[in-house]
Amino acid sequence: MTSGTTPANPAAATAPAPTRAPHGRRALLTLAGLLAVTLAAPLWVAITQFVGLCGLIDSEPSARWAPAVPSGSSLAAGLWLLRILRAHTTRWRTYLALPLITTACLTPLLPSEAGGAVFNLSFVALAGWLTLAVLHQQGIPPRQVLSSRRPRASLDQRFWAWSTSMTGLIGAAWLSVRAGNVLIDHLPGLLPSMTTTQDDVLGHTKGLLYPLTNFVYTSVLEELVIVGAVTVLARTAGRSLWAVYAFSVGMRVAVHLYMGVPAIAMAVLGAACLFLYLRYQRLLSLLLAHLYFDTLGFLYSAP
């Protein structure tokens, strides 16, 4: 996946060099806080499901706490975003954020498909807004995070970067799914793995509206946060490229632990996404390819 038209140091435009900056500790604390507020809900689901597969806890008590996790993370993300907006932007953006925060905080309390769909869209908008605002504070504007603008890049070079990064993600996702299915088929009785389909675990069999919005939710969180934010903030903190790979891939596996041990297959997708982002600096293309793959796979397998 190399091209003579790509720069020798593709990570330079989006990821600072691994030097021990005086604000490195602050960048790491910012990254930890961002991961906590944006990934609390998917990590809660993944970890409780995994522990349940191991037979260590009963799923009923943990299910009663489930609505509190997305509501709490939405409130924390909203307060953080309001603090940034009040300090650095005009007042109308603060007023625009208030209904979004309120919706994300309240909709997890509505036990319905429509409530889940509204939460997916409102929270992903809130989390995406917060992530871009935090990265902007680090000197990386939103346009550069999502799609690098090289002044000398020709139309052919941009097309090559977009098509290669999208094709690479789709291929890596397919390999991860296939590897995960192989592990699921051979692991039952030996190591914990889910006994139903991924759609059953995630509640995608209850209708069409919720799963489609959930694909938007997962695509944005996994690519914008686990790839984009982790890369920028970890490199700003002076961490090595290997440390960035280990942490990003580890987080990708962690949010898929509801699969059980077969979640380790997601390491292929995680490593590929990070490589493609560093190589072509096209996060938006990765996000769109992730959304396309999930949606197409769901529609193909739907009865």
C-alpha positions as CSV (number, residue, x, y, z in Angstrom):
1,M,0.0,0.0,0.0
2,T,2.8,2.4,-0.8
3,S,3.0,5.0,-3.5
4,G,5.8,7.1,-4.9
5,T,3.5,10.1,-4.5
6,T,3.2,9.8,-0.7
7,P,5.6,11.7,1.6
8,A,8.5,10.1,3.3
9,N,7.1,11.0,6.7
10,P,3.3,10.7,6.4
11,A,2.7,11.1,10.1
12,A,4.3,14.5,10.4
13,A,1.2,16.5,9.4
14,T,-1.1,15.0,12.1
15,A,1.1,13.5,14.7
16,P,3.9,15.5,16.4
17,A,7.3,14.0,16.7
18,P,8.0,11.8,19.8
19,T,9.9,14.4,21.8
20,R,9.3,14.8,25.5
21,A,7.3,18.0,25.4
22,P,6.8,19.9,28.7
23,H,3.1,19.4,28.3
24,G,3.4,15.7,27.6
25,R,1.8,14.7,30.9
26,R,-1.1,17.0,30.3
27,A,-1.7,15.5,26.9
28,L,-1.8,12.0,28.4
29,L,-4.3,13.1,31.1
30,T,-6.4,14.7,28.4
31,L,-6.3,11.5,26.4
32,A,-7.3,9.4,29.5
33,G,-10.2,11.8,30.2
34,L,-11.3,11.8,26.6
35,L,-11.3,8.0,26.4
36,A,-13.2,7.8,29.7
37,V,-16.1,10.0,28.7
38,T,-16.4,8.8,25.1
39,L,-15.8,5.0,25.5
40,A,-17.4,4.4,28.9
41,A,-20.6,3.0,27.5
42,P,-19.1,0.6,24.9
43,L,-16.4,-0.5,27.4
44,W,-19.1,-1.2,30.0
45,V,-21.1,-3.4,27.6
46,A,-17.9,-5.2,26.4
47,I,-16.5,-5.8,29.9
48,T,-19.7,-6.9,31.6
49,Q,-20.5,-9.2,28.6
50,F,-17.0,-10.7,28.8
51,V,-17.1,-11.2,32.6
52,G,-20.5,-12.8,32.1
53,L,-19.1,-15.2,29.5
54,C,-16.5,-16.2,32.0
55,G,-19.3,-16.9,34.5
56,L,-18.0,-14.5,37.1
57,I,-21.1,-12.2,37.4
58,D,-24.8,-12.4,36.8
59,S,-26.0,-10.2,33.8
60,E,-29.2,-9.0,35.6
61,P,-27.6,-6.8,38.3
62,S,-25.2,-5.2,35.8
63,A,-28.1,-4.6,33.3
64,R,-29.8,-2.4,35.9
65,W,-26.8,-0.1,35.9
66,A,-26.6,0.1,32.1
67,P,-28.6,3.3,31.5
68,A,-26.6,5.2,34.1
69,V,-23.3,4.7,32.2
70,P,-24.2,6.4,28.9
71,S,-26.1,9.2,30.8
72,G,-23.2,9.8,33.1
73,S,-20.6,9.8,30.2
74,S,-22.9,12.2,28.2
75,L,-23.1,14.6,31.2
76,A,-19.3,14.5,31.7
77,A,-18.6,15.0,27.9
78,G,-21.1,17.8,27.8
79,L,-19.7,19.7,30.7
80,W,-16.2,19.4,29.2
81,L,-17.4,20.6,25.9
82,L,-19.2,23.6,27.4
83,R,-16.0,24.6,29.2
84,I,-14.1,24.6,26.0
85,L,-16.8,26.5,24.1
86,R,-17.2,29.2,26.7
87,A,-13.4,29.8,26.7
88,H,-12.7,29.7,23.0
89,T,-15.8,30.2,20.9
90,T,-18.8,32.4,20.5
91,R,-21.9,32.1,22.8
92,W,-24.2,30.7,20.1
93,R,-22.2,27.5,19.9
94,T,-22.7,27.0,23.6
95,Y,-26.5,27.4,23.2
96,L,-26.4,24.9,20.3
97,A,-24.6,22.4,22.5
98,L,-27.1,22.5,25.3
99,P,-30.0,20.6,23.6
100,L,-27.5,18.1,22.2
101,I,-26.2,17.4,25.7
102,T,-29.6,17.2,27.2
103,T,-30.8,14.7,24.6
104,A,-27.7,12.5,25.1
105,C,-28.2,12.5,28.8
106,L,-31.9,11.6,28.9
107,T,-32.4,9.2,26.0
108,P,-30.6,6.3,27.6
109,L,-33.5,6.2,30.1
110,L,-36.0,5.5,27.3
111,P,-36.1,1.7,26.9
112,S,-37.1,1.7,23.2
113,E,-35.5,1.3,19.8
114,A,-36.2,4.9,19.0
115,G,-34.6,6.1,22.3
116,G,-31.5,4.0,21.5
117,A,-31.3,5.4,18.0
118,V,-31.6,9.0,19.2
119,F,-29.0,8.4,21.8
120,N,-26.6,6.9,19.3
121,L,-26.9,10.0,17.0
122,S,-26.9,12.6,19.8
123,F,-24.0,11.1,21.7
124,V,-21.8,10.5,18.7
125,A,-22.3,14.1,17.7
126,L,-21.4,15.2,21.2
127,A,-18.4,12.9,21.4
128,G,-17.2,13.9,17.9
129,W,-17.6,17.6,18.7
130,L,-15.7,17.2,22.0
131,T,-12.9,15.2,20.4
132,L,-12.3,17.7,17.6
133,A,-12.4,20.6,20.1
134,V,-9.8,18.8,22.3
135,L,-7.6,18.1,19.3
136,H,-8.0,21.7,18.1
137,Q,-6.6,22.8,21.5
138,Q,-3.5,20.7,20.7
139,G,-3.0,22.8,17.5
140,I,-4.7,20.3,15.1
141,P,-7.7,21.9,13.3
142,P,-10.7,19.6,12.6
143,R,-10.1,19.7,8.8
144,Q,-6.6,18.4,9.2
145,V,-7.7,15.6,11.6
146,L,-10.4,14.3,9.2
147,S,-8.7,14.9,5.9
148,S,-5.2,16.3,5.5
149,R,-5.0,19.2,3.1
150,R,-1.6,19.1,1.4
151,P,-1.2,22.2,-0.8
152,R,0.8,20.3,-3.5
153,A,-1.4,17.1,-3.6
154,S,-2.9,16.6,-7.0
155,L,-6.4,15.2,-7.6
156,D,-4.8,11.8,-8.5
157,Q,-2.9,11.7,-5.3
158,R,-5.9,12.5,-3.2
159,F,-8.0,9.9,-5.1
160,W,-5.2,7.3,-4.5
161,A,-5.1,8.2,-0.7
162,W,-8.8,7.9,-0.3
163,S,-9.3,4.8,-2.4
164,T,-6.4,2.9,-0.8
165,S,-7.3,3.8,2.8
166,M,-10.9,2.8,2.3
167,T,-10.1,-0.4,0.5
168,G,-7.4,-1.2,3.1
169,L,-9.9,-0.8,6.0
170,I,-12.6,-2.9,4.3
171,G,-10.1,-5.7,3.6
172,A,-8.7,-5.6,7.2
173,A,-12.3,-5.6,8.6
174,W,-13.1,-8.7,6.5
175,L,-10.0,-10.5,7.7
176,S,-10.8,-9.6,11.3
177,V,-14.4,-10.9,11.0
178,R,-13.3,-14.1,9.3
179,A,-10.6,-14.7,12.0
180,G,-13.1,-14.0,14.7
181,N,-15.6,-16.5,13.3
182,V,-12.9,-19.1,13.1
183,L,-12.0,-18.6,16.7
184,I,-15.7,-18.7,17.8
185,D,-16.2,-22.0,15.9
186,H,-13.2,-23.6,17.6
187,L,-13.1,-22.0,21.1
188,P,-16.5,-22.9,22.7
189,G,-15.8,-25.2,25.7
190,L,-12.2,-24.1,25.9
191,L,-12.2,-20.3,26.3
192,P,-15.0,-17.8,26.8
193,S,-16.7,-16.7,23.5
194,M,-20.1,-15.5,22.6
195,T,-22.6,-18.2,21.8
196,T,-24.9,-16.1,19.6
197,T,-24.3,-13.8,16.7
198,Q,-22.8,-10.3,17.1
199,D,-26.1,-8.8,16.0
200,D,-27.9,-10.6,18.8
201,V,-25.4,-9.4,21.4
202,L,-25.6,-5.8,20.3
203,G,-29.4,-5.7,19.9
204,H,-29.4,-5.4,16.1
205,T,-32.3,-7.9,15.7
206,K,-34.9,-5.6,17.1
207,G,-35.4,-3.4,14.1
208,L,-33.6,-1.4,11.4
209,L,-33.4,2.1,12.9
210,Y,-31.2,1.2,15.9
211,P,-28.5,-0.9,14.2
212,L,-28.0,1.7,11.4
213,T,-27.5,4.5,13.9
214,N,-25.3,2.2,16.0
215,F,-23.0,1.7,13.0
216,V,-22.6,5.5,12.9
217,Y,-21.9,5.5,16.6
218,T,-19.2,2.8,16.5
219,S,-17.6,4.1,13.3
220,V,-17.0,7.6,14.8
221,L,-15.9,6.4,18.2
222,E,-13.5,3.7,16.9
223,E,-11.9,5.8,14.1
224,L,-12.1,9.4,15.5
225,V,-11.3,8.5,19.1
226,I,-9.4,5.2,19.1
227,V,-7.3,6.1,16.0
228,G,-7.3,9.9,15.6
229,A,-7.3,11.1,19.2
230,V,-5.0,8.4,20.5
231,T,-2.5,9.1,17.7
232,V,-2.4,12.9,18.1
233,L,-2.4,13.0,21.9
234,A,0.0,10.1,22.5
235,R,2.5,11.5,20.0
236,T,2.1,15.0,21.5
237,A,3.0,13.4,24.8
238,G,6.2,12.1,23.3
239,R,5.2,8.4,23.2
240,S,6.8,6.2,20.6
241,L,5.0,4.9,17.6
242,W,5.1,1.3,19.0
243,A,3.3,2.6,22.2
244,V,0.7,4.3,20.0
245,Y,0.1,1.1,18.1
246,A,-0.1,-1.0,21.3
247,F,-2.6,1.4,23.0
248,S,-4.8,2.0,20.0
249,V,-5.0,-1.7,19.1
250,G,-5.6,-2.6,22.7
251,M,-8.5,-0.2,23.0
252,R,-9.9,-1.7,19.7
253,V,-9.8,-5.1,21.2
254,A,-11.2,-4.0,24.5
255,V,-14.4,-2.5,23.1
256,H,-15.0,-5.8,21.3
257,L,-14.6,-8.0,24.4
258,Y,-18.3,-8.9,24.3
259,M,-17.2,-11.4,21.7
260,G,-15.0,-13.1,24.3
261,V,-11.5,-14.3,23.5
262,P,-12.2,-14.0,19.7
263,A,-12.0,-10.2,20.2
264,I,-8.3,-10.5,19.7
265,A,-9.0,-10.8,16.0
266,M,-9.9,-7.1,16.0
267,A,-6.2,-6.4,16.5
268,V,-5.8,-6.9,12.7
269,L,-8.3,-4.1,12.0
270,G,-6.9,-1.9,14.7
271,A,-3.3,-2.1,13.4
272,A,-4.5,-1.6,9.8
273,C,-6.5,1.5,10.6
274,L,-3.7,3.1,12.5
275,F,-1.2,2.3,9.7
276,L,-3.6,3.7,7.1
277,Y,-4.2,6.9,9.1
278,L,-0.5,7.5,9.6
279,R,0.3,6.7,6.0
280,Y,-2.5,8.7,4.2
281,Q,-3.8,11.0,6.9
282,R,-7.4,10.5,5.8
283,L,-9.5,9.7,8.9
284,L,-12.7,10.6,7.2
285,S,-12.2,7.9,4.6
286,L,-11.6,5.3,7.3
287,L,-14.8,6.4,9.1
288,L,-16.8,6.1,5.9
289,A,-15.3,2.8,5.0
290,H,-16.1,1.4,8.5
291,L,-19.7,2.6,8.2
292,Y,-20.0,1.1,4.7
293,F,-18.6,-2.3,5.8
294,D,-20.9,-2.6,8.9
295,T,-24.0,-1.4,7.1
296,L,-23.4,-3.7,4.1
297,G,-22.7,-6.7,6.3
298,F,-25.8,-6.1,8.3
299,L,-28.1,-5.7,5.3
300,Y,-26.6,-8.8,3.6
301,S,-27.2,-11.0,6.7
302,A,-30.6,-9.5,7.5
303,P,-33.5,-12.0,6.9
